[in-house]
């Protein structure tokens, strides 16, 4: 059986919201501002192929989600209103991006280690 820490139970991201919330199988309630999700988009177009994850500050018109689709039991594919949709956010990666009071760094680092 998979680790409940990486099992997505519920997602809340109402149309027009700037934050997505995810309930995890271990009871954790993750908070994901869209600026963080878009800024840390894991696709090769945003991150390249170097292995280090960079934060790319999004513009204000890049922060609204159009749609979210599960990919198997391991990831979400996010489609933004500007059409960008090539990033697959693994559940493990999403847990690392959590911005709830218990998980959030004091500020966004320029780079995150390889996840």
SVG drawing of the C-alpha trace seen along z (x, -y; Angstrom):
<svg xmlns="http://www.w3.org/2000/svg" viewBox="-15 -41 37 43">
<polyline fill="none" stroke="black" stroke-width="0.4" points="0.0,0.0 1.2,-3.5 2.3,-6.0 -0.8,-8.0 1.4,-11.1 1.4,-11.1 -2.3,-10.1 -4.5,-12.9 -7.9,-12.6 -9.6,-15.9 -8.8,-19.1 -10.4,-22.5 -9.7,-25.2 -12.8,-27.2 -12.9,-29.1 -11.2,-32.4 -9.3,-31.3 -5.7,-32.1 -5.0,-29.2 -5.6,-25.5 -6.1,-23.3 -5.3,-19.6 -6.3,-17.1 -3.8,-14.3 -4.2,-10.7 -2.3,-11.3 -4.7,-14.1 -2.4,-17.0 -4.2,-19.9 -1.9,-21.4 -2.1,-25.1 -0.8,-26.0 -0.9,-29.6 -1.1,-29.7 2.0,-31.9 3.9,-29.0 2.4,-26.3 3.0,-28.3 6.4,-29.6 7.7,-26.1 6.1,-24.5 8.0,-21.3 7.8,-21.1 11.0,-21.1 9.9,-24.4 10.0,-26.2 12.8,-24.3 15.0,-23.1 17.0,-19.9 19.6,-20.9 18.0,-19.1 17.7,-22.1 14.2,-23.5 14.1,-27.3 11.3,-29.7 10.1,-31.7 7.9,-34.6 4.6,-34.4 2.8,-37.4 -0.6,-38.2 -2.4,-36.9 -0.8,-33.5 -2.3,-32.6 -5.8,-31.3 -6.3,-27.6 -8.6,-26.4 -8.6,-22.7 -6.9,-20.0 -6.7,-16.4 -5.3,-13.4 -2.6,-11.4 -2.8,-7.9 -2.4,-7.7 0.7,-9.8 0.3,-13.3 -1.9,-16.2 -1.7,-18.0 -2.6,-21.6 -4.0,-23.7 -3.7,-27.4 -6.0,-30.0 -3.1,-31.1 -3.0,-27.6 0.1,-26.4 -0.4,-22.7 2.7,-20.7 3.8,-20.4 3.0,-17.2 3.0,-17.8 3.7,-14.5 2.0,-14.2 5.5,-14.0 6.5,-17.3 3.2,-18.9 3.9,-17.9 7.3,-19.6 5.6,-22.8 3.1,-23.0 2.8,-26.5 0.7,-25.8 2.0,-27.4 3.7,-24.1 5.5,-23.6 6.1,-27.0 9.5,-28.5 9.9,-32.0 10.2,-33.2 10.5,-31.6 14.0,-30.4 15.6,-31.1 16.2,-27.5 15.0,-24.2 17.0,-21.0 16.3,-18.2 13.0,-16.5"/>
</svg>
